[in-house]
């Protein structure tokens, strides 16, 4: 059985979030938790939040054992891009793209 958690519209670019999510994929939940806690980045904090939610969903909704869980799937999708303009010299305009992302983590029980 699988439990899933999704965080949408997070204010971090997908390529930055993928750095941490790639480290967590396939690991046991305890090891993934340690990885996220030891990285000092916004992506690690957001990934830890989603991981904790997925584990809570597995325990409370499906009755799975926390010690047997592992991260079976973890991926980051691009979200909406907030488009802003920065005015430069001589009347030209530079676009500023504030990117967002969606983090999805699926945990399963090892046999």
Backbone as JSON Lines, residues from 0, in Angstrom:
{"i":0,"aa":"X","n":[0.83,-1.18,0.0],"ca":[0.0,0.0,0.0],"c":[0.88,1.25,0.0]}
{"i":1,"aa":"X","n":[0.35,2.3,-0.57],"ca":[1.1,3.54,-0.7],"c":[0.35,4.7,-0.05]}
{"i":2,"aa":"X","n":[1.1,5.6,0.53],"ca":[0.56,6.84,1.05],"c":[1.29,7.98,0.35]}
{"i":3,"aa":"X","n":[0.55,9.04,0.07],"ca":[1.1,10.12,-0.74],"c":[0.85,11.46,-0.06]}
{"i":4,"aa":"X","n":[1.77,12.39,-0.28],"ca":[1.6,13.77,0.18],"c":[2.13,14.69,-0.91]}
{"i":5,"aa":"X","n":[1.4,15.78,-1.14],"ca":[1.77,16.76,-2.17],"c":[1.74,18.15,-1.55]}
{"i":6,"aa":"X","n":[2.77,18.93,-1.83],"ca":[2.79,20.34,-1.46],"c":[2.84,21.14,-2.75]}
{"i":7,"aa":"X","n":[1.85,21.99,-2.95],"ca":[1.75,22.72,-4.21],"c":[2.05,24.21,-4.01]}
{"i":8,"aa":"X","n":[2.57,24.82,-5.05],"ca":[2.79,26.26,-5.05],"c":[3.9,26.72,-4.14]}
{"i":9,"aa":"X","n":[4.9,25.89,-3.93],"ca":[6.01,26.27,-3.05],"c":[6.92,27.27,-3.76]}
{"i":10,"aa":"X","n":[7.34,28.31,-3.06],"ca":[8.12,29.39,-3.67],"c":[9.6,29.02,-3.74]}
{"i":11,"aa":"X","n":[9.89,27.98,-4.52],"ca":[11.27,27.58,-4.78],"c":[11.31,27.0,-6.19]}
{"i":12,"aa":"X","n":[12.32,27.31,-6.97],"ca":[12.39,26.76,-8.32],"c":[12.52,25.23,-8.29]}
{"i":13,"aa":"X","n":[11.96,24.58,-9.27],"ca":[11.96,23.12,-9.31],"c":[13.37,22.54,-9.38]}
{"i":14,"aa":"X","n":[14.26,23.2,-10.1],"ca":[15.62,22.64,-10.23],"c":[16.36,22.68,-8.9]}
{"i":15,"aa":"X","n":[16.07,23.63,-8.03],"ca":[16.7,23.67,-6.71],"c":[16.09,22.61,-5.78]}
{"i":16,"aa":"X","n":[14.79,22.41,-5.89],"ca":[14.13,21.41,-5.05],"c":[14.53,20.0,-5.45]}
{"i":17,"aa":"X","n":[14.8,19.78,-6.73],"ca":[15.17,18.43,-7.21],"c":[16.49,17.95,-6.63]}
{"i":18,"aa":"X","n":[17.37,18.87,-6.24],"ca":[18.66,18.47,-5.67],"c":[18.47,17.64,-4.4]}
{"i":19,"aa":"X","n":[17.53,18.02,-3.56],"ca":[17.28,17.3,-2.31],"c":[16.39,16.1,-2.55]}
{"i":20,"aa":"X","n":[15.38,16.26,-3.38],"ca":[14.43,15.17,-3.62],"c":[15.14,13.97,-4.26]}
{"i":21,"aa":"X","n":[16.13,14.24,-5.1],"ca":[16.89,13.15,-5.71],"c":[17.69,12.35,-4.67]}
{"i":22,"aa":"X","n":[18.14,13.02,-3.61],"ca":[18.87,12.33,-2.55],"c":[17.95,11.44,-1.71]}
{"i":23,"aa":"X","n":[16.7,11.83,-1.57],"ca":[15.75,11.15,-0.69],"c":[15.11,9.94,-1.36]}
{"i":24,"aa":"X","n":[14.98,9.97,-2.67],"ca":[14.26,8.92,-3.41],"c":[14.89,7.55,-3.18]}
{"i":25,"aa":"X","n":[14.07,6.56,-2.8],"ca":[14.52,5.19,-2.62],"c":[15.07,4.87,-1.24]}
{"i":26,"aa":"X","n":[15.21,5.85,-0.37],"ca":[15.78,5.63,0.96],"c":[14.67,5.25,1.96]}
{"i":27,"aa":"X","n":[15.09,4.66,3.09],"ca":[14.16,4.43,4.19],"c":[13.73,5.78,4.74]}
{"i":28,"aa":"X","n":[12.57,5.8,5.38],"ca":[12.02,7.07,5.89],"c":[12.94,7.68,6.94]}
{"i":29,"aa":"X","n":[13.51,6.86,7.82],"ca":[14.41,7.38,8.86],"c":[15.65,8.02,8.24]}
{"i":30,"aa":"X","n":[16.21,7.37,7.22],"ca":[17.4,7.9,6.56],"c":[17.07,9.18,5.78]}
{"i":31,"aa":"X","n":[15.92,9.18,5.1],"ca":[15.5,10.37,4.37],"c":[15.26,11.55,5.31]}
{"i":32,"aa":"X","n":[14.72,11.26,6.48],"ca":[14.49,12.28,7.5],"c":[15.83,12.89,7.95]}
{"i":33,"aa":"X","n":[16.84,12.04,8.16],"ca":[18.16,12.52,8.57],"c":[18.8,13.38,7.48]}
{"i":34,"aa":"X","n":[18.65,12.97,6.23],"ca":[19.21,13.73,5.12],"c":[18.61,15.13,5.08]}
{"i":35,"aa":"X","n":[17.29,15.21,5.2],"ca":[16.61,16.52,5.15],"c":[16.96,17.4,6.33]}
{"i":36,"aa":"X","n":[17.13,16.79,7.5],"ca":[17.45,17.59,8.69],"c":[18.89,18.12,8.68]}
{"i":37,"aa":"X","n":[19.79,17.43,7.99],"ca":[21.19,17.85,7.99],"c":[21.55,18.81,6.87]}
{"i":38,"aa":"X","n":[20.66,19.01,5.9],"ca":[20.92,19.98,4.85],"c":[20.35,21.32,5.28]}
{"i":39,"aa":"X","n":[21.14,22.37,5.12],"ca":[20.7,23.71,5.49],"c":[20.23,24.44,4.23]}
{"i":40,"aa":"X","n":[19.05,24.07,3.76],"ca":[18.49,24.74,2.58],"c":[16.97,24.77,2.69]}
{"i":41,"aa":"X","n":[16.39,25.69,1.98],"ca":[14.94,25.81,1.97],"c":[14.31,24.56,1.37]}
{"i":42,"aa":"X","n":[14.94,24.01,0.34],"ca":[14.42,22.8,-0.31],"c":[14.36,21.64,0.67]}
{"i":43,"aa":"X","n":[15.37,21.51,1.53],"ca":[15.39,20.43,2.51],"c":[14.27,20.6,3.53]}
{"i":44,"aa":"X","n":[14.03,21.83,3.97],"ca":[12.96,22.07,4.94],"c":[11.6,21.75,4.34]}
{"i":45,"aa":"X","n":[11.37,22.14,3.09],"ca":[10.09,21.87,2.44],"c":[9.91,20.38,2.16]}
{"i":46,"aa":"X","n":[10.98,19.7,1.76],"ca":[10.92,18.27,1.51],"c":[10.64,17.51,2.8]}
{"i":47,"aa":"X","n":[11.25,17.94,3.9],"ca":[11.0,17.31,5.2],"c":[9.54,17.44,5.6]}
{"i":48,"aa":"X","n":[8.95,18.59,5.33],"ca":[7.55,18.82,5.64],"c":[6.65,17.86,4.88]}
{"i":49,"aa":"X","n":[6.93,17.68,3.59],"ca":[6.12,16.78,2.76],"c":[6.35,15.33,3.18]}
{"i":50,"aa":"X","n":[7.59,14.97,3.49],"ca":[7.91,13.61,3.93],"c":[7.18,13.28,5.23]}
{"i":51,"aa":"X","n":[7.18,14.2,6.18],"ca":[6.49,14.0,7.45],"c":[5.0,13.81,7.23]}
{"i":52,"aa":"X","n":[4.44,14.58,6.32],"ca":[3.02,14.45,6.01],"c":[2.69,13.11,5.37]}
{"i":53,"aa":"X","n":[3.55,12.63,4.48],"ca":[3.32,11.34,3.82],"c":[3.4,10.2,4.84]}
{"i":54,"aa":"X","n":[4.34,10.28,5.77],"ca":[4.46,9.25,6.81],"c":[3.24,9.27,7.73]}
{"i":55,"aa":"X","n":[2.77,10.46,8.08],"ca":[1.57,10.57,8.92],"c":[0.35,10.02,8.2]}
{"i":56,"aa":"X","n":[0.25,10.26,6.89],"ca":[-0.85,9.7,6.12],"c":[-0.8,8.17,6.13]}
{"i":57,"aa":"X","n":[0.4,7.62,6.01],"ca":[0.56,6.16,6.0],"c":[0.17,5.55,7.35]}
{"i":58,"aa":"X","n":[0.56,6.2,8.43],"ca":[0.27,5.68,9.77],"c":[-1.21,5.81,10.12]}
{"i":59,"aa":"X","n":[-1.75,7.0,9.91],"ca":[-3.11,7.28,10.37],"c":[-4.19,6.76,9.44]}
{"i":60,"aa":"X","n":[-4.0,6.89,8.14],"ca":[-5.06,6.51,7.2],"c":[-4.99,5.05,6.79]}
{"i":61,"aa":"X","n":[-3.78,4.5,6.68],"ca":[-3.63,3.13,6.2],"c":[-3.16,2.15,7.27]}
{"i":62,"aa":"X","n":[-2.73,2.65,8.42],"ca":[-2.29,1.79,9.51],"c":[-0.98,1.07,9.24]}
{"i":63,"aa":"X","n":[-0.09,1.69,8.47],"ca":[1.2,1.08,8.16],"c":[2.21,1.34,9.27]}
{"i":64,"aa":"X","n":[3.22,0.48,9.37],"ca":[4.27,0.61,10.39],"c":[5.34,1.58,9.9]}
{"i":65,"aa":"X","n":[5.67,2.56,10.71],"ca":[6.62,3.61,10.32],"c":[8.02,3.07,10.07]}
{"i":66,"aa":"X","n":[8.41,2.03,10.79],"ca":[9.77,1.5,10.66],"c":[9.98,0.75,9.35]}
{"i":67,"aa":"X","n":[8.92,0.31,8.7],"ca":[9.03,-0.44,7.45],"c":[8.85,0.42,6.2]}
{"i":68,"aa":"X","n":[8.62,1.71,6.38],"ca":[8.33,2.58,5.25],"c":[9.6,3.03,4.54]}
{"i":69,"aa":"X","n":[9.48,3.24,3.24],"ca":[10.56,3.83,2.44],"c":[9.94,4.74,1.39]}
{"i":70,"aa":"X","n":[10.74,5.62,0.84],"ca":[10.27,6.57,-0.17],"c":[10.3,5.86,-1.52]}
{"i":71,"aa":"X","n":[9.14,5.45,-2.0],"ca":[9.09,4.7,-3.26],"c":[9.15,5.64,-4.46]}
{"i":72,"aa":"X","n":[8.48,6.78,-4.37],"ca":[8.54,7.77,-5.46],"c":[8.63,9.16,-4.85]}
{"i":73,"aa":"X","n":[9.43,9.99,-5.48],"ca":[9.55,11.38,-5.07],"c":[9.91,12.2,-6.3]}
{"i":74,"aa":"X","n":[9.13,13.21,-6.57],"ca":[9.42,14.03,-7.75],"c":[8.95,15.45,-7.53]}
{"i":75,"aa":"X","n":[9.49,16.34,-8.36],"ca":[9.18,17.77,-8.29],"c":[8.68,18.22,-9.65]}
{"i":76,"aa":"X","n":[7.53,18.85,-9.69],"ca":[6.98,19.41,-10.91],"c":[7.03,20.93,-10.83]}
{"i":77,"aa":"X","n":[7.06,21.55,-12.0],"ca":[7.04,23.01,-12.02],"c":[5.63,23.52,-11.78]}
{"i":78,"aa":"X","n":[5.54,24.6,-11.01],"ca":[4.25,25.22,-10.75],"c":[4.11,26.48,-11.59]}
{"i":79,"aa":"X","n":[3.22,27.34,-11.15],"ca":[3.03,28.6,-11.86],"c":[4.27,29.48,-11.7]}
{"i":80,"aa":"X","n":[4.47,30.35,-12.67],"ca":[5.56,31.32,-12.61],"c":[4.96,32.7,-12.42]}
{"i":81,"aa":"X","n":[5.37,33.38,-11.37],"ca":[4.93,34.75,-11.15],"c":[5.82,35.66,-11.98]}
{"i":82,"aa":"X","n":[5.22,36.44,-12.85],"ca":[5.99,37.3,-13.75],"c":[5.94,38.74,-13.26]}
{"i":83,"aa":"X","n":[7.11,39.28,-13.02],"ca":[7.24,40.65,-12.56],"c":[8.19,41.38,-13.52]}
{"i":84,"aa":"X","n":[8.14,42.7,-13.48],"ca":[9.0,43.5,-14.34],"c":[9.91,44.38,-13.49]}
{"i":85,"aa":"X","n":[11.15,44.48,-13.93],"ca":[12.13,45.35,-13.29],"c":[12.55,46.39,-14.32]}
{"i":86,"aa":"X","n":[12.33,47.64,-14.0],"ca":[12.64,48.7,-14.95],"c":[14.12,49.03,-14.92]}
{"i":87,"aa":"X","n":[14.72,49.09,-16.1],"ca":[16.14,49.36,-16.21],"c":[16.4,50.74,-16.77]}
{"i":88,"aa":"X","n":[17.64,50.98,-17.09],"ca":[18.0,52.28,-17.63],"c":[17.53,52.41,-19.08]}
{"i":89,"aa":"X","n":[17.44,53.61,-19.55],"ca":[17.06,53.94,-20.93],"c":[15.7,53.35,-21.32]}
{"i":90,"aa":"X","n":[14.84,53.16,-20.33],"ca":[13.46,52.79,-20.63],"c":[13.21,51.34,-20.96]}
{"i":91,"aa":"X","n":[14.19,50.46,-20.82],"ca":[13.9,49.05,-21.13],"c":[13.46,48.32,-19.87]}
{"i":92,"aa":"X","n":[12.83,47.18,-20.06],"ca":[12.25,46.42,-18.97],"c":[12.85,45.01,-18.96]}
{"i":93,"aa":"X","n":[13.28,44.55,-17.78],"ca":[13.79,43.19,-17.62],"c":[12.74,42.35,-16.91]}
{"i":94,"aa":"X","n":[12.38,41.2,-17.49],"ca":[11.42,40.34,-16.79],"c":[12.07,39.6,-15.63]}
{"i":95,"aa":"X","n":[11.31,39.45,-14.55],"ca":[11.74,38.65,-13.4],"c":[10.73,37.52,-13.27]}
{"i":96,"aa":"X","n":[11.21,36.29,-13.32],"ca":[10.33,35.12,-13.22],"c":[10.54,34.48,-11.85]}
{"i":97,"aa":"X","n":[9.52,34.56,-11.02],"ca":[9.57,33.95,-9.69],"c":[8.9,32.59,-9.81]}
{"i":98,"aa":"X","n":[9.72,31.55,-9.84],"ca":[9.21,30.21,-10.14],"c":[8.71,29.51,-8.87]}
{"i":99,"aa":"X","n":[7.72,28.63,-9.06],"ca":[7.18,27.82,-7.98],"c":[7.27,26.35,-8.37]}
{"i":100,"aa":"X","n":[7.01,25.48,-7.42],"ca":[7.09,24.05,-7.7],"c":[6.1,23.27,-6.85]}
{"i":101,"aa":"X","n":[5.85,22.03,-7.26],"ca":[5.01,21.09,-6.52],"c":[5.9,19.9,-6.15]}
{"i":102,"aa":"X","n":[5.96,19.56,-4.86],"ca":[6.74,18.41,-4.41],"c":[5.78,17.29,-4.04]}
{"i":103,"aa":"X","n":[6.02,16.11,-4.6],"ca":[5.2,14.92,-4.33],"c":[6.1,13.81,-3.79]}
{"i":104,"aa":"X","n":[5.68,13.22,-2.67],"ca":[6.41,12.1,-2.08],"c":[5.43,10.97,-1.8]}
{"i":105,"aa":"X","n":[5.77,9.77,-2.26],"ca":[4.96,8.57,-2.04],"c":[5.79,7.6,-1.22]}
{"i":106,"aa":"X","n":[5.23,7.14,-0.1],"ca":[5.91,6.15,0.74],"c":[5.17,4.82,0.66]}
{"i":107,"aa":"X","n":[5.94,3.75,0.68],"ca":[5.39,2.39,0.64],"c":[6.03,1.56,1.72]}
{"i":108,"aa":"X","n":[5.43,0.4,1.97],"ca":[5.96,-0.51,3.0],"c":[6.84,-1.57,2.34]}
{"i":109,"aa":"X","n":[8.03,-1.79,2.93],"ca":[8.92,-2.84,2.41],"c":[8.39,-4.2,2.85]}
{"i":110,"aa":"X","n":[8.57,-5.17,1.98],"ca":[8.12,-6.54,2.31],"c":[9.17,-7.3,3.06]}
